[in-house]
Amino acid sequence: MEIITEKKFRFEIPEGKRKERLDVFLTHAIENSTRTKVQNLIKNQFVQVNGKFVKPSYQLNPGDIVEVRIPVKPRPAHTIPEPIPLNIVYEDNDVIIINKPAGMVVHPALGNYTGTLVNALLYYTQNLSRANDVERAGIVHRIDKNTSGLLVVAKNDIAYAKIAKQFSAHSIEREYWAIVWGHFKSPEGVIETKIGRSKSDRKKFAVVEDGKVAITYYYVLEEFEYLTLVRLKLKTGRTHQIRVHLSHINLPVFGDPTYGGRKIHYSNVTTRIKQEVENLLDIMKRQALHAKTLGFIHPSTNEFVKFDSDLPTDMQLLLKKLREKNFQ
């Protein structure tokens, strides 16, 4: 007999938050969820608002208490190879460079034992480093589920060790592009803080005194009325580093549900602005963040190699709308 456990969530809708459908709110609030999964939870009475069962279309109000129970199946005995398409930018005997789509988890973990990049890689090839266990076969580093972009996968243990050493030494070149709220005070600069687990929410990270040093360089590429396209280079690689750093300086990544990017950060809020932002958020269902370039010393040739990727469709469409508005 299969044993089903549960994960529980509780949310209190803050004052000042604009009205939003329950299913839309939970899709953004619960990591690794989709709107279809959320709607099924609501319809099957795993979600209550103020102690009552409601419809997915229920409009949340400030002060509402949302409680969610999510049935969780036990983890499978083995990581299963799955025929999931991969966007391979480059491959040789040592490495595979993957352009990961937003929405894909890098490796199996609680609540995500299938549909991950590792599941796809195990189906694609048997030549993956086993320096870690099979659940992280070939994985040297990660990017967040809803961040798109480039990852290097190691095909053997020697390649893994040499690339991992570069990550540890912070010598890997990583460049992200993001669309963020507001405008920077200068066209380029550096954000340097210490980052660790949030004291108020253990699922989030924050700037804290006892955290690890985190350094992000930024370069403004293009400014719009209330958003900015920015290039970011990581000196360190802390969890959620870019998202935490930008939120810390009150310029959160547009669309980021965890660090404030789905709220309006603009002083001159009009009816027009509200409608525009809602339309733009409909395009950007996630944080507007893409790991665009990746460079490192190749483990066999000892030469520096660098890879680049195009912005994904959602970010390109968002920029198109912003540029059109700039010329109106």
VEXMAR-125278 format. One record per residue (C-alpha): residue in one letter; chain; y, x, z. Coordinates in Angstrom, 1 decimal. Example, Ala and Ser with C-alpha at 12.3 -4.5 7.8 and 13.67 -1.06 7.14 Angstrom:
BEGIN
<r residuo="A" cadena="A" Y="-4.5" X="12.3" Z="7.8"/>
<r residuo="S" cadena="A" Y="-1.1" X="13.7" Z="7.1"/>
//
This chain:
BEGIN
<r residuo="M" cadena="A" Y="0.0" X="0.0" Z="0.0"/>
<r residuo="E" cadena="A" Y="3.4" X="1.4" Z="-1.1"/>
<r residuo="I" cadena="A" Y="5.9" X="1.8" Z="1.7"/>
<r residuo="I" cadena="A" Y="9.5" X="0.9" Z="0.9"/>
<r residuo="T" cadena="A" Y="12.4" X="2.2" Z="3.1"/>
<r residuo="E" cadena="A" Y="16.1" X="1.4" Z="2.9"/>
<r residuo="K" cadena="A" Y="19.4" X="3.2" Z="2.6"/>
<r residuo="K" cadena="A" Y="22.3" X="1.4" Z="4.2"/>
<r residuo="F" cadena="A" Y="26.0" X="1.5" Z="3.3"/>
<r residuo="R" cadena="A" Y="29.0" X="-0.1" Z="5.0"/>
<r residuo="F" cadena="A" Y="32.5" X="-0.3" Z="3.4"/>
<r residuo="E" cadena="A" Y="35.8" X="-1.7" Z="4.7"/>
<r residuo="I" cadena="A" Y="38.3" X="-2.6" Z="2.0"/>
<r residuo="P" cadena="A" Y="41.6" X="-0.9" Z="3.0"/>
<r residuo="E" cadena="A" Y="45.0" X="-2.5" Z="3.0"/>
<r residuo="G" cadena="A" Y="46.9" X="-2.2" Z="-0.3"/>
<r residuo="K" cadena="A" Y="43.9" X="-1.9" Z="-2.5"/>
<r residuo="R" cadena="A" Y="44.2" X="-4.0" Z="-5.6"/>
<r residuo="K" cadena="A" Y="41.7" X="-6.9" Z="-6.2"/>
<r residuo="E" cadena="A" Y="38.4" X="-5.7" Z="-7.7"/>
<r residuo="R" cadena="A" Y="35.1" X="-7.3" Z="-8.4"/>
<r residuo="L" cadena="A" Y="32.4" X="-6.6" Z="-5.9"/>
<r residuo="D" cadena="A" Y="30.0" X="-5.2" Z="-8.5"/>
<r residuo="V" cadena="A" Y="32.7" X="-2.9" Z="-10.0"/>
<r residuo="F" cadena="A" Y="33.7" X="-1.6" Z="-6.5"/>
<r residuo="L" cadena="A" Y="30.1" X="-0.8" Z="-5.5"/>
<r residuo="T" cadena="A" Y="29.3" X="0.9" Z="-8.8"/>
<r residuo="H" cadena="A" Y="32.1" X="3.4" Z="-8.0"/>
<r residuo="A" cadena="A" Y="31.5" X="3.5" Z="-4.3"/>
<r residuo="I" cadena="A" Y="27.8" X="4.3" Z="-4.2"/>
<r residuo="E" cadena="A" Y="26.8" X="7.6" Z="-5.7"/>
<r residuo="N" cadena="A" Y="24.2" X="7.6" Z="-8.5"/>
<r residuo="S" cadena="A" Y="24.5" X="3.8" Z="-9.0"/>
<r residuo="T" cadena="A" Y="25.0" X="1.8" Z="-12.2"/>
<r residuo="R" cadena="A" Y="26.6" X="-1.7" Z="-12.6"/>
<r residuo="T" cadena="A" Y="23.2" X="-3.2" Z="-13.6"/>
<r residuo="K" cadena="A" Y="21.5" X="-1.8" Z="-10.5"/>
<r residuo="V" cadena="A" Y="24.4" X="-3.1" Z="-8.3"/>
<r residuo="Q" cadena="A" Y="24.3" X="-6.5" Z="-9.9"/>
<r residuo="N" cadena="A" Y="20.5" X="-6.7" Z="-9.2"/>
<r residuo="L" cadena="A" Y="21.1" X="-5.8" Z="-5.6"/>
<r residuo="I" cadena="A" Y="23.7" X="-8.5" Z="-5.2"/>
<r residuo="K" cadena="A" Y="21.6" X="-11.2" Z="-6.9"/>
<r residuo="N" cadena="A" Y="18.6" X="-10.3" Z="-4.8"/>
<r residuo="Q" cadena="A" Y="20.6" X="-10.6" Z="-1.6"/>
<r residuo="F" cadena="A" Y="20.8" X="-7.0" Z="-0.6"/>
<r residuo="V" cadena="A" Y="24.6" X="-7.2" Z="-0.4"/>
<r residuo="Q" cadena="A" Y="26.7" X="-9.1" Z="2.1"/>
<r residuo="V" cadena="A" Y="30.5" X="-9.5" Z="2.3"/>
<r residuo="N" cadena="A" Y="31.7" X="-10.5" Z="5.8"/>
<r residuo="G" cadena="A" Y="28.1" X="-11.4" Z="6.7"/>
<r residuo="K" cadena="A" Y="27.6" X="-13.8" Z="3.7"/>
<r residuo="F" cadena="A" Y="25.8" X="-13.4" Z="0.3"/>
<r residuo="V" cadena="A" Y="28.2" X="-13.7" Z="-2.6"/>
<r residuo="K" cadena="A" Y="28.2" X="-13.3" Z="-6.4"/>
<r residuo="P" cadena="A" Y="28.7" X="-10.1" Z="-8.3"/>
<r residuo="S" cadena="A" Y="32.1" X="-11.5" Z="-9.5"/>
<r residuo="Y" cadena="A" Y="33.4" X="-11.9" Z="-6.0"/>
<r residuo="Q" cadena="A" Y="37.0" X="-10.6" Z="-5.7"/>
<r residuo="L" cadena="A" Y="37.3" X="-8.2" Z="-2.8"/>
<r residuo="N" cadena="A" Y="40.3" X="-8.5" Z="-0.4"/>
<r residuo="P" cadena="A" Y="41.8" X="-6.1" Z="2.1"/>
<r residuo="G" cadena="A" Y="39.8" X="-6.3" Z="5.3"/>
<r residuo="D" cadena="A" Y="36.5" X="-7.4" Z="3.7"/>
<r residuo="I" cadena="A" Y="33.4" X="-5.7" Z="5.2"/>
<r residuo="V" cadena="A" Y="30.8" X="-4.9" Z="2.6"/>
<r residuo="E" cadena="A" Y="27.2" X="-4.1" Z="3.7"/>
<r residuo="V" cadena="A" Y="24.6" X="-2.9" Z="1.3"/>
<r residuo="R" cadena="A" Y="20.8" X="-2.3" Z="1.8"/>
<r residuo="I" cadena="A" Y="19.1" X="-0.4" Z="-1.0"/>
<r residuo="P" cadena="A" Y="15.3" X="-0.3" Z="-1.1"/>
<r residuo="V" cadena="A" Y="14.1" X="3.3" Z="-1.6"/>
<r residuo="K" cadena="A" Y="10.6" X="4.1" Z="-2.9"/>
<r residuo="P" cadena="A" Y="8.9" X="7.2" Z="-1.5"/>
<r residuo="R" cadena="A" Y="9.3" X="10.4" Z="-3.6"/>
<r residuo="P" cadena="A" Y="6.5" X="10.9" Z="-6.2"/>
<r residuo="A" cadena="A" Y="4.0" X="13.7" Z="-5.5"/>
<r residuo="H" cadena="A" Y="5.1" X="15.6" Z="-8.6"/>
<r residuo="T" cadena="A" Y="8.2" X="16.0" Z="-10.7"/>
<r residuo="I" cadena="A" Y="7.4" X="14.1" Z="-13.9"/>
<r residuo="P" cadena="A" Y="8.3" X="15.4" Z="-17.4"/>
<r residuo="E" cadena="A" Y="10.3" X="12.8" Z="-19.2"/>
<r residuo="P" cadena="A" Y="11.3" X="12.5" Z="-22.9"/>
<r residuo="I" cadena="A" Y="15.0" X="12.5" Z="-22.2"/>
<r residuo="P" cadena="A" Y="17.3" X="13.8" Z="-25.1"/>
<r residuo="L" cadena="A" Y="19.0" X="17.1" Z="-24.3"/>
<r residuo="N" cadena="A" Y="22.3" X="18.4" Z="-25.9"/>
<r residuo="I" cadena="A" Y="21.3" X="22.0" Z="-26.3"/>
<r residuo="V" cadena="A" Y="24.3" X="24.3" Z="-27.2"/>
<r residuo="Y" cadena="A" Y="22.3" X="27.5" Z="-27.3"/>
<r residuo="E" cadena="A" Y="18.8" X="28.8" Z="-26.6"/>
<r residuo="D" cadena="A" Y="16.9" X="32.1" Z="-26.6"/>
<r residuo="N" cadena="A" Y="14.0" X="33.6" Z="-24.7"/>
<r residuo="D" cadena="A" Y="16.0" X="33.9" Z="-21.5"/>
<r residuo="V" cadena="A" Y="18.5" X="31.0" Z="-21.3"/>
<r residuo="I" cadena="A" Y="19.2" X="27.4" Z="-22.4"/>
<r residuo="I" cadena="A" Y="22.8" X="26.3" Z="-22.4"/>
<r residuo="I" cadena="A" Y="23.0" X="22.5" Z="-21.9"/>
<r residuo="N" cadena="A" Y="25.9" X="20.2" Z="-22.4"/>
<r residuo="K" cadena="A" Y="25.1" X="17.7" Z="-19.6"/>
<r residuo="P" cadena="A" Y="26.4" X="14.1" Z="-20.1"/>
<r residuo="A" cadena="A" Y="28.1" X="12.3" Z="-17.3"/>
<r residuo="G" cadena="A" Y="25.7" X="10.1" Z="-15.4"/>
<r residuo="M" cadena="A" Y="22.8" X="12.6" Z="-15.4"/>
<r residuo="V" cadena="A" Y="21.8" X="14.1" Z="-12.0"/>
<r residuo="V" cadena="A" Y="20.8" X="17.8" Z="-12.4"/>
<r residuo="H" cadena="A" Y="17.6" X="17.8" Z="-10.3"/>
<r residuo="P" cadena="A" Y="15.5" X="15.3" Z="-8.3"/>
<r residuo="A" cadena="A" Y="16.7" X="14.4" Z="-4.8"/>
<r residuo="L" cadena="A" Y="16.7" X="11.4" Z="-2.5"/>
<r residuo="G" cadena="A" Y="17.1" X="8.2" Z="-4.6"/>
<r residuo="N" cadena="A" Y="16.9" X="10.2" Z="-7.9"/>
<r residuo="Y" cadena="A" Y="13.4" X="11.4" Z="-8.5"/>
<r residuo="T" cadena="A" Y="13.4" X="10.5" Z="-12.2"/>
<r residuo="G" cadena="A" Y="15.9" X="10.7" Z="-15.1"/>
<r residuo="T" cadena="A" Y="17.3" X="14.1" Z="-14.1"/>
<r residuo="L" cadena="A" Y="18.0" X="17.1" Z="-16.1"/>
<r residuo="V" cadena="A" Y="14.9" X="18.8" Z="-14.6"/>
<r residuo="N" cadena="A" Y="12.7" X="15.9" Z="-15.7"/>
<r residuo="A" cadena="A" Y="14.0" X="16.3" Z="-19.2"/>
<r residuo="L" cadena="A" Y="13.6" X="20.1" Z="-19.2"/>
<r residuo="L" cadena="A" Y="10.0" X="19.9" Z="-18.0"/>
<r residuo="Y" cadena="A" Y="9.2" X="17.7" Z="-21.0"/>
<r residuo="Y" cadena="A" Y="11.1" X="20.0" Z="-23.4"/>
<r residuo="T" cadena="A" Y="9.5" X="23.3" Z="-22.4"/>
<r residuo="Q" cadena="A" Y="7.1" X="25.0" Z="-20.0"/>
<r residuo="N" cadena="A" Y="9.2" X="28.2" Z="-20.1"/>
<r residuo="L" cadena="A" Y="11.4" X="27.7" Z="-17.0"/>
<r residuo="S" cadena="A" Y="12.0" X="29.9" Z="-14.1"/>
<r residuo="R" cadena="A" Y="10.0" X="29.0" Z="-11.0"/>
<r residuo="A" cadena="A" Y="12.2" X="31.0" Z="-8.6"/>
<r residuo="N" cadena="A" Y="12.8" X="27.7" Z="-7.0"/>
<r residuo="D" cadena="A" Y="10.3" X="24.9" Z="-6.6"/>
<r residuo="V" cadena="A" Y="9.4" X="22.7" Z="-9.6"/>
<r residuo="E" cadena="A" Y="12.1" X="20.2" Z="-8.6"/>
<r residuo="R" cadena="A" Y="14.7" X="22.8" Z="-9.5"/>
<r residuo="A" cadena="A" Y="12.8" X="24.6" Z="-12.3"/>
<r residuo="G" cadena="A" Y="15.3" X="26.7" Z="-14.2"/>
<r residuo="I" cadena="A" Y="18.3" X="25.5" Z="-12.4"/>
<r residuo="V" cadena="A" Y="20.7" X="28.2" Z="-11.4"/>
<r residuo="H" cadena="A" Y="23.8" X="26.0" Z="-10.6"/>
<r residuo="R" cadena="A" Y="24.8" X="22.4" Z="-10.7"/>
<r residuo="I" cadena="A" Y="27.6" X="20.1" Z="-11.7"/>
<r residuo="D" cadena="A" Y="28.2" X="16.7" Z="-10.2"/>
<r residuo="K" cadena="A" Y="26.4" X="13.7" Z="-11.6"/>
<r residuo="N" cadena="A" Y="29.5" X="12.1" Z="-13.1"/>
<r residuo="T" cadena="A" Y="31.0" X="15.4" Z="-14.3"/>
<r residuo="S" cadena="A" Y="30.1" X="16.3" Z="-17.8"/>
<r residuo="G" cadena="A" Y="29.7" X="19.8" Z="-19.3"/>
<r residuo="L" cadena="A" Y="28.0" X="23.1" Z="-19.7"/>
<r residuo="L" cadena="A" Y="25.1" X="24.4" Z="-17.5"/>
<r residuo="V" cadena="A" Y="23.0" X="27.5" Z="-17.9"/>
<r residuo="V" cadena="A" Y="19.2" X="27.1" Z="-17.4"/>
<r residuo="A" cadena="A" Y="17.0" X="30.2" Z="-16.7"/>
<r residuo="K" cadena="A" Y="13.8" X="30.4" Z="-18.7"/>
<r residuo="N" cadena="A" Y="12.2" X="33.1" Z="-16.6"/>
<r residuo="D" cadena="A" Y="12.6" X="34.6" Z="-13.1"/>
<r residuo="I" cadena="A" Y="14.3" X="37.8" Z="-14.2"/>
<r residuo="A" cadena="A" Y="17.0" X="35.8" Z="-16.1"/>
<r residuo="Y" cadena="A" Y="17.3" X="33.6" Z="-13.0"/>
<r residuo="A" cadena="A" Y="17.8" X="36.5" Z="-10.6"/>
<r residuo="K" cadena="A" Y="20.4" X="38.2" Z="-12.9"/>
<r residuo="I" cadena="A" Y="22.5" X="35.1" Z="-13.5"/>
<r residuo="A" cadena="A" Y="22.2" X="33.9" Z="-9.9"/>
<r residuo="K" cadena="A" Y="23.6" X="37.3" Z="-8.8"/>
<r residuo="Q" cadena="A" Y="26.6" X="36.8" Z="-11.0"/>
<r residuo="F" cadena="A" Y="27.3" X="33.4" Z="-9.4"/>
<r residuo="S" cadena="A" Y="27.0" X="34.9" Z="-6.0"/>
<r residuo="A" cadena="A" Y="29.5" X="37.6" Z="-7.0"/>
<r residuo="H" cadena="A" Y="31.8" X="35.0" Z="-8.4"/>
<r residuo="S" cadena="A" Y="31.9" X="36.9" Z="-11.7"/>
<r residuo="I" cadena="A" Y="30.8" X="33.9" Z="-13.9"/>
<r residuo="E" cadena="A" Y="33.6" X="32.5" Z="-16.0"/>
<r residuo="R" cadena="A" Y="33.8" X="28.7" Z="-15.7"/>
<r residuo="E" cadena="A" Y="36.6" X="26.6" Z="-17.1"/>
<r residuo="Y" cadena="A" Y="37.0" X="22.9" Z="-16.6"/>
<r residuo="W" cadena="A" Y="39.4" X="20.5" Z="-18.2"/>
<r residuo="A" cadena="A" Y="40.6" X="17.5" Z="-16.2"/>
<r residuo="I" cadena="A" Y="43.0" X="14.6" Z="-16.5"/>
<r residuo="V" cadena="A" Y="44.7" X="14.2" Z="-13.2"/>
<r residuo="W" cadena="A" Y="47.3" X="11.9" Z="-11.5"/>
<r residuo="G" cadena="A" Y="50.9" X="13.1" Z="-11.4"/>
<r residuo="H" cadena="A" Y="52.5" X="16.4" Z="-12.4"/>
<r residuo="F" cadena="A" Y="52.2" X="19.9" Z="-11.1"/>
<r residuo="K" cadena="A" Y="55.3" X="21.7" Z="-9.6"/>
<r residuo="S" cadena="A" Y="54.7" X="24.7" Z="-11.9"/>
<r residuo="P" cadena="A" Y="52.9" X="25.1" Z="-15.3"/>
<r residuo="E" cadena="A" Y="50.3" X="27.4" Z="-13.7"/>
<r residuo="G" cadena="A" Y="49.2" X="28.5" Z="-10.2"/>
<r residuo="V" cadena="A" Y="46.4" X="28.8" Z="-7.7"/>
<r residuo="I" cadena="A" Y="45.0" X="26.5" Z="-5.1"/>
<r residuo="E" cadena="A" Y="43.4" X="28.5" Z="-2.2"/>
<r residuo="T" cadena="A" Y="42.0" X="26.7" Z="0.9"/>
<r residuo="K" cadena="A" Y="38.8" X="26.5" Z="2.9"/>
<r residuo="I" cadena="A" Y="36.4" X="23.7" Z="2.0"/>
<r residuo="G" cadena="A" Y="33.6" X="22.2" Z="4.1"/>
<r residuo="R" cadena="A" Y="32.0" X="18.9" Z="5.0"/>
<r residuo="S" cadena="A" Y="34.5" X="16.1" Z="5.8"/>
<r residuo="K" cadena="A" Y="34.7" X="15.4" Z="9.6"/>
<r residuo="S" cadena="A" Y="35.2" X="11.7" Z="8.9"/>
<r residuo="D" cadena="A" Y="32.6" X="11.2" Z="6.1"/>
<r residuo="R" cadena="A" Y="29.7" X="13.6" Z="5.9"/>
<r residuo="K" cadena="A" Y="29.0" X="12.6" Z="2.3"/>
<r residuo="K" cadena="A" Y="32.4" X="14.0" Z="1.2"/>
<r residuo="F" cadena="A" Y="34.0" X="17.4" Z="1.3"/>
<r residuo="A" cadena="A" Y="37.5" X="18.3" Z="2.5"/>
<r residuo="V" cadena="A" Y="39.9" X="21.1" Z="3.2"/>
<r residuo="V" cadena="A" Y="38.9" X="22.2" Z="6.8"/>
<r residuo="E" cadena="A" Y="39.8" X="25.1" Z="8.9"/>
<r residuo="D" cadena="A" Y="36.2" X="26.2" Z="9.5"/>
<r residuo="G" cadena="A" Y="35.2" X="25.9" Z="5.8"/>
<r residuo="K" cadena="A" Y="34.4" X="28.4" Z="3.1"/>
<r residuo="V" cadena="A" Y="37.2" X="30.0" Z="1.0"/>
<r residuo="A" cadena="A" Y="37.7" X="28.2" Z="-2.2"/>
<r residuo="I" cadena="A" Y="40.0" X="29.4" Z="-5.0"/>
<r residuo="T" cadena="A" Y="41.0" X="27.4" Z="-8.1"/>
<r residuo="Y" cadena="A" Y="43.4" X="28.5" Z="-10.8"/>
<r residuo="Y" cadena="A" Y="45.2" X="25.8" Z="-12.9"/>
<r residuo="Y" cadena="A" Y="47.1" X="25.8" Z="-16.2"/>
<r residuo="V" cadena="A" Y="48.9" X="22.7" Z="-17.4"/>
<r residuo="L" cadena="A" Y="48.1" X="21.8" Z="-21.0"/>
<r residuo="E" cadena="A" Y="49.8" X="18.5" Z="-21.6"/>
<r residuo="E" cadena="A" Y="51.9" X="16.0" Z="-19.5"/>
<r residuo="F" cadena="A" Y="52.1" X="12.3" Z="-19.9"/>
<r residuo="E" cadena="A" Y="54.2" X="9.6" Z="-18.0"/>
<r residuo="Y" cadena="A" Y="52.0" X="9.7" Z="-14.9"/>
<r residuo="L" cadena="A" Y="49.0" X="11.8" Z="-15.8"/>
<r residuo="T" cadena="A" Y="48.4" X="15.5" Z="-16.7"/>
<r residuo="L" cadena="A" Y="45.8" X="17.3" Z="-18.8"/>
<r residuo="V" cadena="A" Y="45.0" X="20.5" Z="-17.0"/>
<r residuo="R" cadena="A" Y="42.7" X="23.5" Z="-17.5"/>
<r residuo="L" cadena="A" Y="41.1" X="24.8" Z="-14.3"/>
<r residuo="K" cadena="A" Y="39.2" X="28.1" Z="-13.7"/>
<r residuo="L" cadena="A" Y="36.9" X="28.6" Z="-10.7"/>
<r residuo="K" cadena="A" Y="37.0" X="31.8" Z="-8.7"/>
<r residuo="T" cadena="A" Y="34.6" X="30.3" Z="-6.2"/>
<r residuo="G" cadena="A" Y="32.1" X="27.5" Z="-6.6"/>
<r residuo="R" cadena="A" Y="32.1" X="25.2" Z="-3.6"/>
<r residuo="T" cadena="A" Y="30.7" X="21.7" Z="-3.7"/>
<r residuo="H" cadena="A" Y="33.2" X="19.3" Z="-5.3"/>
<r residuo="Q" cadena="A" Y="35.8" X="22.1" Z="-5.3"/>
<r residuo="I" cadena="A" Y="38.0" X="21.0" Z="-8.1"/>
<r residuo="R" cadena="A" Y="38.0" X="17.3" Z="-7.0"/>
<r residuo="V" cadena="A" Y="38.8" X="18.3" Z="-3.3"/>
<r residuo="H" cadena="A" Y="41.5" X="20.7" Z="-4.3"/>
<r residuo="L" cadena="A" Y="43.3" X="18.3" Z="-6.6"/>
<r residuo="S" cadena="A" Y="43.0" X="15.5" Z="-4.1"/>
<r residuo="H" cadena="A" Y="44.4" X="17.8" Z="-1.4"/>
<r residuo="I" cadena="A" Y="47.6" X="18.4" Z="-3.4"/>
<r residuo="N" cadena="A" Y="47.9" X="14.7" Z="-4.1"/>
<r residuo="L" cadena="A" Y="46.9" X="15.1" Z="-7.8"/>
<r residuo="P" cadena="A" Y="43.4" X="13.6" Z="-7.8"/>
<r residuo="V" cadena="A" Y="41.2" X="13.6" Z="-10.9"/>
<r residuo="F" cadena="A" Y="41.8" X="10.3" Z="-12.7"/>
<r residuo="G" cadena="A" Y="39.0" X="7.9" Z="-12.2"/>
<r residuo="D" cadena="A" Y="37.4" X="9.8" Z="-9.3"/>
<r residuo="P" cadena="A" Y="36.0" X="7.1" Z="-7.0"/>
<r residuo="T" cadena="A" Y="35.3" X="9.5" Z="-4.1"/>
<r residuo="Y" cadena="A" Y="38.6" X="11.4" Z="-3.8"/>
<r residuo="G" cadena="A" Y="41.2" X="8.7" Z="-4.6"/>
<r residuo="G" cadena="A" Y="41.4" X="8.9" Z="-8.4"/>
<r residuo="R" cadena="A" Y="41.0" X="5.2" Z="-9.0"/>
<r residuo="K" cadena="A" Y="44.1" X="4.3" Z="-7.0"/>
<r residuo="I" cadena="A" Y="47.6" X="4.5" Z="-8.6"/>
<r residuo="H" cadena="A" Y="49.4" X="7.7" Z="-7.6"/>
<r residuo="Y" cadena="A" Y="52.8" X="7.0" Z="-9.1"/>
<r residuo="S" cadena="A" Y="56.1" X="6.1" Z="-7.4"/>
<r residuo="N" cadena="A" Y="57.4" X="3.7" Z="-10.1"/>
<r residuo="V" cadena="A" Y="54.6" X="1.1" Z="-10.1"/>
<r residuo="T" cadena="A" Y="55.5" X="-1.8" Z="-12.4"/>
<r residuo="T" cadena="A" Y="53.4" X="-4.7" Z="-13.8"/>
<r residuo="R" cadena="A" Y="53.2" X="-2.7" Z="-17.0"/>
<r residuo="I" cadena="A" Y="51.9" X="0.4" Z="-15.2"/>
<r residuo="K" cadena="A" Y="49.3" X="-1.6" Z="-13.3"/>
<r residuo="Q" cadena="A" Y="48.0" X="-3.1" Z="-16.5"/>
<r residuo="E" cadena="A" Y="48.0" X="0.2" Z="-18.4"/>
<r residuo="V" cadena="A" Y="46.1" X="1.9" Z="-15.5"/>
<r residuo="E" cadena="A" Y="43.5" X="-0.9" Z="-15.4"/>
<r residuo="N" cadena="A" Y="42.9" X="-0.5" Z="-19.1"/>
<r residuo="L" cadena="A" Y="42.6" X="3.3" Z="-18.8"/>
<r residuo="L" cadena="A" Y="40.2" X="3.0" Z="-15.9"/>
<r residuo="D" cadena="A" Y="38.1" X="0.7" Z="-18.0"/>
<r residuo="I" cadena="A" Y="37.8" X="3.6" Z="-20.5"/>
<r residuo="M" cadena="A" Y="37.2" X="6.2" Z="-17.7"/>
<r residuo="K" cadena="A" Y="34.3" X="4.9" Z="-15.6"/>
<r residuo="R" cadena="A" Y="34.0" X="8.2" Z="-13.8"/>
<r residuo="Q" cadena="A" Y="36.1" X="11.2" Z="-12.9"/>
<r residuo="A" cadena="A" Y="37.9" X="12.7" Z="-15.9"/>
<r residuo="L" cadena="A" Y="36.4" X="16.2" Z="-15.4"/>
<r residuo="H" cadena="A" Y="34.5" X="18.3" Z="-17.9"/>
<r residuo="A" cadena="A" Y="32.9" X="21.8" Z="-17.6"/>
<r residuo="K" cadena="A" Y="34.2" X="23.0" Z="-20.9"/>
<r residuo="T" cadena="A" Y="33.4" X="26.7" Z="-21.1"/>
<r residuo="L" cadena="A" Y="30.9" X="29.0" Z="-19.5"/>
<r residuo="G" cadena="A" Y="30.7" X="32.8" Z="-19.7"/>
<r residuo="F" cadena="A" Y="28.4" X="35.4" Z="-18.2"/>
<r residuo="I" cadena="A" Y="26.6" X="38.7" Z="-18.8"/>
<r residuo="H" cadena="A" Y="23.4" X="38.0" Z="-20.7"/>
<r residuo="P" cadena="A" Y="20.3" X="39.0" Z="-18.7"/>
<r residuo="S" cadena="A" Y="18.6" X="40.9" Z="-21.6"/>
<r residuo="T" cadena="A" Y="21.4" X="42.2" Z="-23.8"/>
<r residuo="N" cadena="A" Y="23.8" X="43.0" Z="-20.9"/>
<r residuo="E" cadena="A" Y="26.6" X="41.7" Z="-23.2"/>
<r residuo="F" cadena="A" Y="29.2" X="39.1" Z="-22.2"/>
<r residuo="V" cadena="A" Y="28.5" X="35.7" Z="-23.8"/>
<r residuo="K" cadena="A" Y="30.7" X="32.7" Z="-23.7"/>
<r residuo="F" cadena="A" Y="30.1" X="29.1" Z="-24.7"/>
<r residuo="D" cadena="A" Y="32.5" X="26.2" Z="-25.4"/>
<r residuo="S" cadena="A" Y="32.0" X="22.5" Z="-25.6"/>
<r residuo="D" cadena="A" Y="34.1" X="19.5" Z="-26.9"/>
<r residuo="L" cadena="A" Y="35.5" X="17.0" Z="-24.5"/>
<r residuo="P" cadena="A" Y="33.2" X="14.0" Z="-24.2"/>
<r residuo="T" cadena="A" Y="34.0" X="10.7" Z="-25.9"/>
<r residuo="D" cadena="A" Y="35.5" X="8.9" Z="-22.9"/>
<r residuo="M" cadena="A" Y="38.0" X="11.7" Z="-22.2"/>
<r residuo="Q" cadena="A" Y="38.9" X="12.0" Z="-25.8"/>
<r residuo="L" cadena="A" Y="39.6" X="8.3" Z="-26.0"/>
<r residuo="L" cadena="A" Y="41.6" X="8.4" Z="-22.8"/>
<r residuo="L" cadena="A" Y="43.8" X="11.3" Z="-24.2"/>
<r residuo="K" cadena="A" Y="44.2" X="9.4" Z="-27.5"/>
<r residuo="K" cadena="A" Y="45.6" X="6.3" Z="-25.6"/>
<r residuo="L" cadena="A" Y="47.9" X="8.5" Z="-23.6"/>
<r residuo="R" cadena="A" Y="49.2" X="10.4" Z="-26.6"/>
<r residuo="E" cadena="A" Y="49.8" X="7.1" Z="-28.5"/>
<r residuo="K" cadena="A" Y="51.8" X="5.8" Z="-25.5"/>
<r residuo="N" cadena="A" Y="53.9" X="9.0" Z="-25.4"/>
<r residuo="F" cadena="A" Y="55.1" X="8.4" Z="-29.0"/>
<r residuo="Q" cadena="A" Y="55.9" X="4.7" Z="-28.6"/>
//
